[in-house]
Amino acid sequence: MRYTILAATTLILTGCATEPPPAPMPNNWDVINAGIQRYRGRDVRELAAVLGYPDSQRAVMGDLVFVWHTDMNAPVPNFNTQTTTGMVGTTPYFENTTQSQPLLVHLQCTIEVATDENGAVKTYHLDGQSGACWRYANALR
């Protein structure tokens, strides 16, 4: 009986130990990098069909550079802990209170895509904060 319980316990614990951990979620930069890589050599209009019309374009050294840009103010929690002390009769009193007040942080995301004379995607550059790029990452998933 004792060996049966030991064997059952070993099987249960072995089953738990061999289960792989969940895969981490990719960050927006990884998603955008992988997504734009799929469009290298393809017409930039295909990329625009996914990301939407670019915000601007300019000529640089014979290439046409298309720019997608977004910026936003995002609330980020700002925690403040205070310790209150005092006396209740002859007994010392200590209390910690934590308050959260949102702090607005300015975030921006810029994607610049350079194309050759035929409009094929050559290179790209990402700039800004990953969190501001969420809509481009979602479009490229």
Phi and psi in radians as a Rosetta constraint file:
Dihedral C 1 N 2 CA 2 C 2 CIRCULARHARMONIC -1.117 0.35
Dihedral N 2 CA 2 C 2 N 3 CIRCULARHARMONIC -0.675 0.35
Dihedral C 2 N 3 CA 3 C 3 CIRCULARHARMONIC -1.219 0.35
Dihedral N 3 CA 3 C 3 N 4 CIRCULARHARMONIC -0.557 0.35
Dihedral C 3 N 4 CA 4 C 4 CIRCULARHARMONIC -1.142 0.35
Dihedral N 4 CA 4 C 4 N 5 CIRCULARHARMONIC -0.775 0.35
Dihedral C 4 N 5 CA 5 C 5 CIRCULARHARMONIC -1.132 0.35
Dihedral N 5 CA 5 C 5 N 6 CIRCULARHARMONIC -0.733 0.35
Dihedral C 5 N 6 CA 6 C 6 CIRCULARHARMONIC -1.110 0.35
Dihedral N 6 CA 6 C 6 N 7 CIRCULARHARMONIC -0.743 0.35
Dihedral C 6 N 7 CA 7 C 7 CIRCULARHARMONIC -1.152 0.35
Dihedral N 7 CA 7 C 7 N 8 CIRCULARHARMONIC -0.735 0.35
Dihedral C 7 N 8 CA 8 C 8 CIRCULARHARMONIC -1.130 0.35
Dihedral N 8 CA 8 C 8 N 9 CIRCULARHARMONIC -0.735 0.35
Dihedral C 8 N 9 CA 9 C 9 CIRCULARHARMONIC -1.107 0.35
Dihedral N 9 CA 9 C 9 N 10 CIRCULARHARMONIC -0.722 0.35
Dihedral C 9 N 10 CA 10 C 10 CIRCULARHARMONIC -1.099 0.35
Dihedral N 10 CA 10 C 10 N 11 CIRCULARHARMONIC -0.755 0.35
Dihedral C 10 N 11 CA 11 C 11 CIRCULARHARMONIC -1.104 0.35
Dihedral N 11 CA 11 C 11 N 12 CIRCULARHARMONIC -0.735 0.35
Dihedral C 11 N 12 CA 12 C 12 CIRCULARHARMONIC -1.129 0.35
Dihedral N 12 CA 12 C 12 N 13 CIRCULARHARMONIC -0.818 0.35
Dihedral C 12 N 13 CA 13 C 13 CIRCULARHARMONIC -1.175 0.35
Dihedral N 13 CA 13 C 13 N 14 CIRCULARHARMONIC -0.622 0.35
Dihedral C 13 N 14 CA 14 C 14 CIRCULARHARMONIC -1.144 0.35
Dihedral N 14 CA 14 C 14 N 15 CIRCULARHARMONIC -0.701 0.35
Dihedral C 14 N 15 CA 15 C 15 CIRCULARHARMONIC -1.071 0.35
Dihedral N 15 CA 15 C 15 N 16 CIRCULARHARMONIC -0.666 0.35
Dihedral C 15 N 16 CA 16 C 16 CIRCULARHARMONIC -1.251 0.35
Dihedral N 16 CA 16 C 16 N 17 CIRCULARHARMONIC -0.650 0.35
Dihedral C 16 N 17 CA 17 C 17 CIRCULARHARMONIC -1.278 0.35
Dihedral N 17 CA 17 C 17 N 18 CIRCULARHARMONIC -0.444 0.35
Dihedral C 17 N 18 CA 18 C 18 CIRCULARHARMONIC -1.574 0.35
Dihedral N 18 CA 18 C 18 N 19 CIRCULARHARMONIC -0.074 0.35
Dihedral C 18 N 19 CA 19 C 19 CIRCULARHARMONIC -1.318 0.35
Dihedral N 19 CA 19 C 19 N 20 CIRCULARHARMONIC 2.195 0.35
Dihedral C 19 N 20 CA 20 C 20 CIRCULARHARMONIC -1.241 0.35
Dihedral N 20 CA 20 C 20 N 21 CIRCULARHARMONIC 2.633 0.35
Dihedral C 20 N 21 CA 21 C 21 CIRCULARHARMONIC -1.236 0.35
Dihedral N 21 CA 21 C 21 N 22 CIRCULARHARMONIC 2.724 0.35
Dihedral C 21 N 22 CA 22 C 22 CIRCULARHARMONIC -1.141 0.35
Dihedral N 22 CA 22 C 22 N 23 CIRCULARHARMONIC 2.579 0.35
Dihedral C 22 N 23 CA 23 C 23 CIRCULARHARMONIC -1.237 0.35
Dihedral N 23 CA 23 C 23 N 24 CIRCULARHARMONIC 2.446 0.35
Dihedral C 23 N 24 CA 24 C 24 CIRCULARHARMONIC -1.219 0.35
Dihedral N 24 CA 24 C 24 N 25 CIRCULARHARMONIC 2.627 0.35
Dihedral C 24 N 25 CA 25 C 25 CIRCULARHARMONIC -1.255 0.35
Dihedral N 25 CA 25 C 25 N 26 CIRCULARHARMONIC 2.348 0.35
Dihedral C 25 N 26 CA 26 C 26 CIRCULARHARMONIC -1.214 0.35
Dihedral N 26 CA 26 C 26 N 27 CIRCULARHARMONIC 2.553 0.35
Dihedral C 26 N 27 CA 27 C 27 CIRCULARHARMONIC -1.411 0.35
Dihedral N 27 CA 27 C 27 N 28 CIRCULARHARMONIC 2.935 0.35
Dihedral C 27 N 28 CA 28 C 28 CIRCULARHARMONIC -1.054 0.35
Dihedral N 28 CA 28 C 28 N 29 CIRCULARHARMONIC -0.641 0.35
Dihedral C 28 N 29 CA 29 C 29 CIRCULARHARMONIC -1.092 0.35
Dihedral N 29 CA 29 C 29 N 30 CIRCULARHARMONIC -0.755 0.35
Dihedral C 29 N 30 CA 30 C 30 CIRCULARHARMONIC -1.072 0.35
Dihedral N 30 CA 30 C 30 N 31 CIRCULARHARMONIC -0.743 0.35
Dihedral C 30 N 31 CA 31 C 31 CIRCULARHARMONIC -1.133 0.35
Dihedral N 31 CA 31 C 31 N 32 CIRCULARHARMONIC -0.774 0.35
Dihedral C 31 N 32 CA 32 C 32 CIRCULARHARMONIC -1.169 0.35
Dihedral N 32 CA 32 C 32 N 33 CIRCULARHARMONIC -0.765 0.35
Dihedral C 32 N 33 CA 33 C 33 CIRCULARHARMONIC -1.014 0.35
Dihedral N 33 CA 33 C 33 N 34 CIRCULARHARMONIC -0.853 0.35
Dihedral C 33 N 34 CA 34 C 34 CIRCULARHARMONIC -1.113 0.35
Dihedral N 34 CA 34 C 34 N 35 CIRCULARHARMONIC -0.682 0.35
Dihedral C 34 N 35 CA 35 C 35 CIRCULARHARMONIC -1.158 0.35
Dihedral N 35 CA 35 C 35 N 36 CIRCULARHARMONIC -0.795 0.35
Dihedral C 35 N 36 CA 36 C 36 CIRCULARHARMONIC -1.237 0.35
Dihedral N 36 CA 36 C 36 N 37 CIRCULARHARMONIC -0.566 0.35
Dihedral C 36 N 37 CA 37 C 37 CIRCULARHARMONIC -0.987 0.35
Dihedral N 37 CA 37 C 37 N 38 CIRCULARHARMONIC -0.606 0.35
Dihedral C 37 N 38 CA 38 C 38 CIRCULARHARMONIC -1.145 0.35
Dihedral N 38 CA 38 C 38 N 39 CIRCULARHARMONIC -0.338 0.35
Dihedral C 38 N 39 CA 39 C 39 CIRCULARHARMONIC -1.741 0.35
Dihedral N 39 CA 39 C 39 N 40 CIRCULARHARMONIC -0.030 0.35
Dihedral C 39 N 40 CA 40 C 40 CIRCULARHARMONIC -1.042 0.35
Dihedral N 40 CA 40 C 40 N 41 CIRCULARHARMONIC 2.303 0.35
Dihedral C 40 N 41 CA 41 C 41 CIRCULARHARMONIC 1.458 0.35
Dihedral N 41 CA 41 C 41 N 42 CIRCULARHARMONIC -0.133 0.35
Dihedral C 41 N 42 CA 42 C 42 CIRCULARHARMONIC -1.761 0.35
Dihedral N 42 CA 42 C 42 N 43 CIRCULARHARMONIC 2.843 0.35
Dihedral C 42 N 43 CA 43 C 43 CIRCULARHARMONIC -1.112 0.35
Dihedral N 43 CA 43 C 43 N 44 CIRCULARHARMONIC 2.361 0.35
Dihedral C 43 N 44 CA 44 C 44 CIRCULARHARMONIC -1.069 0.35
Dihedral N 44 CA 44 C 44 N 45 CIRCULARHARMONIC -0.393 0.35
Dihedral C 44 N 45 CA 45 C 45 CIRCULARHARMONIC -1.111 0.35
Dihedral N 45 CA 45 C 45 N 46 CIRCULARHARMONIC -0.528 0.35
Dihedral C 45 N 46 CA 46 C 46 CIRCULARHARMONIC -1.164 0.35
Dihedral N 46 CA 46 C 46 N 47 CIRCULARHARMONIC -0.698 0.35
Dihedral C 46 N 47 CA 47 C 47 CIRCULARHARMONIC -1.174 0.35
Dihedral N 47 CA 47 C 47 N 48 CIRCULARHARMONIC -0.717 0.35
Dihedral C 47 N 48 CA 48 C 48 CIRCULARHARMONIC -1.126 0.35
Dihedral N 48 CA 48 C 48 N 49 CIRCULARHARMONIC -0.520 0.35
Dihedral C 48 N 49 CA 49 C 49 CIRCULARHARMONIC -1.127 0.35
Dihedral N 49 CA 49 C 49 N 50 CIRCULARHARMONIC -0.441 0.35
Dihedral C 49 N 50 CA 50 C 50 CIRCULARHARMONIC -1.621 0.35
Dihedral N 50 CA 50 C 50 N 51 CIRCULARHARMONIC -0.803 0.35
Dihedral C 50 N 51 CA 51 C 51 CIRCULARHARMONIC -1.492 0.35
Dihedral N 51 CA 51 C 51 N 52 CIRCULARHARMONIC -0.323 0.35
Dihedral C 51 N 52 CA 52 C 52 CIRCULARHARMONIC 1.707 0.35
Dihedral N 52 CA 52 C 52 N 53 CIRCULARHARMONIC 3.012 0.35
Dihedral C 52 N 53 CA 53 C 53 CIRCULARHARMONIC -1.059 0.35
Dihedral N 53 CA 53 C 53 N 54 CIRCULARHARMONIC 2.455 0.35
Dihedral C 53 N 54 CA 54 C 54 CIRCULARHARMONIC -1.180 0.35
Dihedral N 54 CA 54 C 54 N 55 CIRCULARHARMONIC 2.736 0.35
Dihedral C 54 N 55 CA 55 C 55 CIRCULARHARMONIC -1.351 0.35
Dihedral N 55 CA 55 C 55 N 56 CIRCULARHARMONIC -0.479 0.35
Dihedral C 55 N 56 CA 56 C 56 CIRCULARHARMONIC -2.824 0.35
Dihedral N 56 CA 56 C 56 N 57 CIRCULARHARMONIC 2.979 0.35
Dihedral C 56 N 57 CA 57 C 57 CIRCULARHARMONIC -2.612 0.35
Dihedral N 57 CA 57 C 57 N 58 CIRCULARHARMONIC 2.687 0.35
Dihedral C 57 N 58 CA 58 C 58 CIRCULARHARMONIC -2.683 0.35
Dihedral N 58 CA 58 C 58 N 59 CIRCULARHARMONIC 2.722 0.35
Dihedral C 58 N 59 CA 59 C 59 CIRCULARHARMONIC -1.627 0.35
Dihedral N 59 CA 59 C 59 N 60 CIRCULARHARMONIC 2.303 0.35
Dihedral C 59 N 60 CA 60 C 60 CIRCULARHARMONIC -2.410 0.35
Dihedral N 60 CA 60 C 60 N 61 CIRCULARHARMONIC 1.993 0.35
Dihedral C 60 N 61 CA 61 C 61 CIRCULARHARMONIC 0.871 0.35
Dihedral N 61 CA 61 C 61 N 62 CIRCULARHARMONIC 0.782 0.35
Dihedral C 61 N 62 CA 62 C 62 CIRCULARHARMONIC 1.506 0.35
Dihedral N 62 CA 62 C 62 N 63 CIRCULARHARMONIC -0.161 0.35
Dihedral C 62 N 63 CA 63 C 63 CIRCULARHARMONIC -1.776 0.35
Dihedral N 63 CA 63 C 63 N 64 CIRCULARHARMONIC 2.666 0.35
Dihedral C 63 N 64 CA 64 C 64 CIRCULARHARMONIC -1.753 0.35
Dihedral N 64 CA 64 C 64 N 65 CIRCULARHARMONIC 2.194 0.35
Dihedral C 64 N 65 CA 65 C 65 CIRCULARHARMONIC -1.906 0.35
Dihedral N 65 CA 65 C 65 N 66 CIRCULARHARMONIC 2.158 0.35
Dihedral C 65 N 66 CA 66 C 66 CIRCULARHARMONIC -1.765 0.35
Dihedral N 66 CA 66 C 66 N 67 CIRCULARHARMONIC 2.409 0.35
Dihedral C 66 N 67 CA 67 C 67 CIRCULARHARMONIC -2.149 0.35
Dihedral N 67 CA 67 C 67 N 68 CIRCULARHARMONIC 2.187 0.35
Dihedral C 67 N 68 CA 68 C 68 CIRCULARHARMONIC -1.897 0.35
Dihedral N 68 CA 68 C 68 N 69 CIRCULARHARMONIC 2.283 0.35
Dihedral C 68 N 69 CA 69 C 69 CIRCULARHARMONIC -2.490 0.35
Dihedral N 69 CA 69 C 69 N 70 CIRCULARHARMONIC 2.463 0.35
Dihedral C 69 N 70 CA 70 C 70 CIRCULARHARMONIC -2.530 0.35
Dihedral N 70 CA 70 C 70 N 71 CIRCULARHARMONIC 2.577 0.35
Dihedral C 70 N 71 CA 71 C 71 CIRCULARHARMONIC -2.497 0.35
Dihedral N 71 CA 71 C 71 N 72 CIRCULARHARMONIC 2.707 0.35
Dihedral C 71 N 72 CA 72 C 72 CIRCULARHARMONIC -2.762 0.35
Dihedral N 72 CA 72 C 72 N 73 CIRCULARHARMONIC 2.814 0.35
Dihedral C 72 N 73 CA 73 C 73 CIRCULARHARMONIC -1.829 0.35
Dihedral N 73 CA 73 C 73 N 74 CIRCULARHARMONIC 2.124 0.35
Dihedral C 73 N 74 CA 74 C 74 CIRCULARHARMONIC -2.032 0.35
Dihedral N 74 CA 74 C 74 N 75 CIRCULARHARMONIC 2.370 0.35
Dihedral C 74 N 75 CA 75 C 75 CIRCULARHARMONIC -1.332 0.35
Dihedral N 75 CA 75 C 75 N 76 CIRCULARHARMONIC 2.306 0.35
Dihedral C 75 N 76 CA 76 C 76 CIRCULARHARMONIC -2.138 0.35
Dihedral N 76 CA 76 C 76 N 77 CIRCULARHARMONIC 2.317 0.35
Dihedral C 76 N 77 CA 77 C 77 CIRCULARHARMONIC -1.136 0.35
Dihedral N 77 CA 77 C 77 N 78 CIRCULARHARMONIC 2.385 0.35
Dihedral C 77 N 78 CA 78 C 78 CIRCULARHARMONIC -2.128 0.35
Dihedral N 78 CA 78 C 78 N 79 CIRCULARHARMONIC 1.919 0.35
Dihedral C 78 N 79 CA 79 C 79 CIRCULARHARMONIC -1.638 0.35
Dihedral N 79 CA 79 C 79 N 80 CIRCULARHARMONIC 2.386 0.35
Dihedral C 79 N 80 CA 80 C 80 CIRCULARHARMONIC -2.281 0.35
Dihedral N 80 CA 80 C 80 N 81 CIRCULARHARMONIC 2.084 0.35
Dihedral C 80 N 81 CA 81 C 81 CIRCULARHARMONIC -1.873 0.35
Dihedral N 81 CA 81 C 81 N 82 CIRCULARHARMONIC 2.303 0.35
Dihedral C 81 N 82 CA 82 C 82 CIRCULARHARMONIC -2.180 0.35
Dihedral N 82 CA 82 C 82 N 83 CIRCULARHARMONIC 2.513 0.35
Dihedral C 82 N 83 CA 83 C 83 CIRCULARHARMONIC -1.890 0.35
Dihedral N 83 CA 83 C 83 N 84 CIRCULARHARMONIC 2.198 0.35
Dihedral C 83 N 84 CA 84 C 84 CIRCULARHARMONIC -1.833 0.35
Dihedral N 84 CA 84 C 84 N 85 CIRCULARHARMONIC 2.302 0.35
Dihedral C 84 N 85 CA 85 C 85 CIRCULARHARMONIC -2.185 0.35
Dihedral N 85 CA 85 C 85 N 86 CIRCULARHARMONIC 2.753 0.35
Dihedral C 85 N 86 CA 86 C 86 CIRCULARHARMONIC 3.102 0.35
Dihedral N 86 CA 86 C 86 N 87 CIRCULARHARMONIC -2.943 0.35
Dihedral C 86 N 87 CA 87 C 87 CIRCULARHARMONIC -2.246 0.35
Dihedral N 87 CA 87 C 87 N 88 CIRCULARHARMONIC 2.381 0.35
Dihedral C 87 N 88 CA 88 C 88 CIRCULARHARMONIC -1.988 0.35
Dihedral N 88 CA 88 C 88 N 89 CIRCULARHARMONIC 1.768 0.35
Dihedral C 88 N 89 CA 89 C 89 CIRCULARHARMONIC 1.176 0.35
Dihedral N 89 CA 89 C 89 N 90 CIRCULARHARMONIC -2.053 0.35
Dihedral C 89 N 90 CA 90 C 90 CIRCULARHARMONIC -1.865 0.35
Dihedral N 90 CA 90 C 90 N 91 CIRCULARHARMONIC 0.119 0.35
Dihedral C 90 N 91 CA 91 C 91 CIRCULARHARMONIC -1.727 0.35
Dihedral N 91 CA 91 C 91 N 92 CIRCULARHARMONIC 2.207 0.35
Dihedral C 91 N 92 CA 92 C 92 CIRCULARHARMONIC -1.184 0.35
Dihedral N 92 CA 92 C 92 N 93 CIRCULARHARMONIC 2.571 0.35
Dihedral C 92 N 93 CA 93 C 93 CIRCULARHARMONIC -2.196 0.35
Dihedral N 93 CA 93 C 93 N 94 CIRCULARHARMONIC 2.249 0.35
Dihedral C 93 N 94 CA 94 C 94 CIRCULARHARMONIC -2.298 0.35
Dihedral N 94 CA 94 C 94 N 95 CIRCULARHARMONIC 2.311 0.35
Dihedral C 94 N 95 CA 95 C 95 CIRCULARHARMONIC -2.531 0.35
Dihedral N 95 CA 95 C 95 N 96 CIRCULARHARMONIC 2.281 0.35
Dihedral C 95 N 96 CA 96 C 96 CIRCULARHARMONIC -1.756 0.35
Dihedral N 96 CA 96 C 96 N 97 CIRCULARHARMONIC 2.311 0.35
Dihedral C 96 N 97 CA 97 C 97 CIRCULARHARMONIC -2.185 0.35
Dihedral N 97 CA 97 C 97 N 98 CIRCULARHARMONIC 2.408 0.35
Dihedral C 97 N 98 CA 98 C 98 CIRCULARHARMONIC -2.074 0.35
Dihedral N 98 CA 98 C 98 N 99 CIRCULARHARMONIC 2.268 0.35
Dihedral C 98 N 99 CA 99 C 99 CIRCULARHARMONIC -2.072 0.35
Dihedral N 99 CA 99 C 99 N 100 CIRCULARHARMONIC 2.587 0.35
Dihedral C 99 N 100 CA 100 C 100 CIRCULARHARMONIC -2.083 0.35
Dihedral N 100 CA 100 C 100 N 101 CIRCULARHARMONIC 2.206 0.35
Dihedral C 100 N 101 CA 101 C 101 CIRCULARHARMONIC -2.242 0.35
Dihedral N 101 CA 101 C 101 N 102 CIRCULARHARMONIC 2.205 0.35
Dihedral C 101 N 102 CA 102 C 102 CIRCULARHARMONIC -1.126 0.35
Dihedral N 102 CA 102 C 102 N 103 CIRCULARHARMONIC 2.431 0.35
Dihedral C 102 N 103 CA 103 C 103 CIRCULARHARMONIC -1.999 0.35
Dihedral N 103 CA 103 C 103 N 104 CIRCULARHARMONIC 2.182 0.35
Dihedral C 103 N 104 CA 104 C 104 CIRCULARHARMONIC -1.409 0.35
Dihedral N 104 CA 104 C 104 N 105 CIRCULARHARMONIC 2.208 0.35
Dihedral C 104 N 105 CA 105 C 105 CIRCULARHARMONIC -2.077 0.35
Dihedral N 105 CA 105 C 105 N 106 CIRCULARHARMONIC 2.317 0.35
Dihedral C 105 N 106 CA 106 C 106 CIRCULARHARMONIC -1.456 0.35
Dihedral N 106 CA 106 C 106 N 107 CIRCULARHARMONIC 2.150 0.35
Dihedral C 106 N 107 CA 107 C 107 CIRCULARHARMONIC -2.082 0.35
Dihedral N 107 CA 107 C 107 N 108 CIRCULARHARMONIC 2.544 0.35
Dihedral C 107 N 108 CA 108 C 108 CIRCULARHARMONIC -2.501 0.35
Dihedral N 108 CA 108 C 108 N 109 CIRCULARHARMONIC 2.714 0.35
Dihedral C 108 N 109 CA 109 C 109 CIRCULARHARMONIC -2.471 0.35
Dihedral N 109 CA 109 C 109 N 110 CIRCULARHARMONIC 2.292 0.35
Dihedral C 109 N 110 CA 110 C 110 CIRCULARHARMONIC -2.297 0.35
Dihedral N 110 CA 110 C 110 N 111 CIRCULARHARMONIC 2.277 0.35
Dihedral C 110 N 111 CA 111 C 111 CIRCULARHARMONIC -2.064 0.35
Dihedral N 111 CA 111 C 111 N 112 CIRCULARHARMONIC 2.113 0.35
Dihedral C 111 N 112 CA 112 C 112 CIRCULARHARMONIC -1.973 0.35
Dihedral N 112 CA 112 C 112 N 113 CIRCULARHARMONIC 2.187 0.35
Dihedral C 112 N 113 CA 113 C 113 CIRCULARHARMONIC -2.107 0.35
Dihedral N 113 CA 113 C 113 N 114 CIRCULARHARMONIC 2.108 0.35
Dihedral C 113 N 114 CA 114 C 114 CIRCULARHARMONIC -1.658 0.35
Dihedral N 114 CA 114 C 114 N 115 CIRCULARHARMONIC 2.403 0.35
Dihedral C 114 N 115 CA 115 C 115 CIRCULARHARMONIC -2.129 0.35
Dihedral N 115 CA 115 C 115 N 116 CIRCULARHARMONIC 2.744 0.35
Dihedral C 115 N 116 CA 116 C 116 CIRCULARHARMONIC -1.446 0.35
Dihedral N 116 CA 116 C 116 N 117 CIRCULARHARMONIC -3.033 0.35
Dihedral C 116 N 117 CA 117 C 117 CIRCULARHARMONIC -1.118 0.35
Dihedral N 117 CA 117 C 117 N 118 CIRCULARHARMONIC -0.306 0.35
Dihedral C 117 N 118 CA 118 C 118 CIRCULARHARMONIC -1.674 0.35
Dihedral N 118 CA 118 C 118 N 119 CIRCULARHARMONIC 0.019 0.35
Dihedral C 118 N 119 CA 119 C 119 CIRCULARHARMONIC 1.508 0.35
Dihedral N 119 CA 119 C 119 N 120 CIRCULARHARMONIC 0.165 0.35
Dihedral C 119 N 120 CA 120 C 120 CIRCULARHARMONIC -1.436 0.35
Dihedral N 120 CA 120 C 120 N 121 CIRCULARHARMONIC 2.412 0.35
Dihedral C 120 N 121 CA 121 C 121 CIRCULARHARMONIC -1.144 0.35
Dihedral N 121 CA 121 C 121 N 122 CIRCULARHARMONIC 2.173 0.35
Dihedral C 121 N 122 CA 122 C 122 CIRCULARHARMONIC -1.806 0.35
Dihedral N 122 CA 122 C 122 N 123 CIRCULARHARMONIC -1.098 0.35
Dihedral C 122 N 123 CA 123 C 123 CIRCULARHARMONIC -2.393 0.35
Dihedral N 123 CA 123 C 123 N 124 CIRCULARHARMONIC 2.988 0.35
Dihedral C 123 N 124 CA 124 C 124 CIRCULARHARMONIC -2.640 0.35
Dihedral N 124 CA 124 C 124 N 125 CIRCULARHARMONIC 2.849 0.35
Dihedral C 124 N 125 CA 125 C 125 CIRCULARHARMONIC -2.461 0.35
Dihedral N 125 CA 125 C 125 N 126 CIRCULARHARMONIC 2.371 0.35
Dihedral C 125 N 126 CA 126 C 126 CIRCULARHARMONIC -1.959 0.35
Dihedral N 126 CA 126 C 126 N 127 CIRCULARHARMONIC 2.491 0.35
Dihedral C 126 N 127 CA 127 C 127 CIRCULARHARMONIC -2.589 0.35
Dihedral N 127 CA 127 C 127 N 128 CIRCULARHARMONIC 2.589 0.35
Dihedral C 127 N 128 CA 128 C 128 CIRCULARHARMONIC 2.033 0.35
Dihedral N 128 CA 128 C 128 N 129 CIRCULARHARMONIC -2.652 0.35
Dihedral C 128 N 129 CA 129 C 129 CIRCULARHARMONIC -1.915 0.35
Dihedral N 129 CA 129 C 129 N 130 CIRCULARHARMONIC 2.397 0.35
Dihedral C 129 N 130 CA 130 C 130 CIRCULARHARMONIC -0.961 0.35
Dihedral N 130 CA 130 C 130 N 131 CIRCULARHARMONIC -0.683 0.35
Dihedral C 130 N 131 CA 131 C 131 CIRCULARHARMONIC -1.094 0.35
Dihedral N 131 CA 131 C 131 N 132 CIRCULARHARMONIC -0.521 0.35
Dihedral C 131 N 132 CA 132 C 132 CIRCULARHARMONIC -1.338 0.35
Dihedral N 132 CA 132 C 132 N 133 CIRCULARHARMONIC -0.219 0.35
Dihedral C 132 N 133 CA 133 C 133 CIRCULARHARMONIC -1.633 0.35
Dihedral N 133 CA 133 C 133 N 134 CIRCULARHARMONIC 0.226 0.35
Dihedral C 133 N 134 CA 134 C 134 CIRCULARHARMONIC -1.004 0.35
Dihedral N 134 CA 134 C 134 N 135 CIRCULARHARMONIC -0.683 0.35
Dihedral C 134 N 135 CA 135 C 135 CIRCULARHARMONIC -1.266 0.35
Dihedral N 135 CA 135 C 135 N 136 CIRCULARHARMONIC -0.550 0.35
Dihedral C 135 N 136 CA 136 C 136 CIRCULARHARMONIC -1.248 0.35
Dihedral N 136 CA 136 C 136 N 137 CIRCULARHARMONIC -0.697 0.35
Dihedral C 136 N 137 CA 137 C 137 CIRCULARHARMONIC -1.085 0.35
Dihedral N 137 CA 137 C 137 N 138 CIRCULARHARMONIC -0.778 0.35
Dihedral C 137 N 138 CA 138 C 138 CIRCULARHARMONIC -1.077 0.35
Dihedral N 138 CA 138 C 138 N 139 CIRCULARHARMONIC -0.663 0.35
Dihedral C 138 N 139 CA 139 C 139 CIRCULARHARMONIC -1.184 0.35
Dihedral N 139 CA 139 C 139 N 140 CIRCULARHARMONIC -0.536 0.35
Dihedral C 139 N 140 CA 140 C 140 CIRCULARHARMONIC -1.639 0.35
Dihedral N 140 CA 140 C 140 N 141 CIRCULARHARMONIC -0.017 0.35
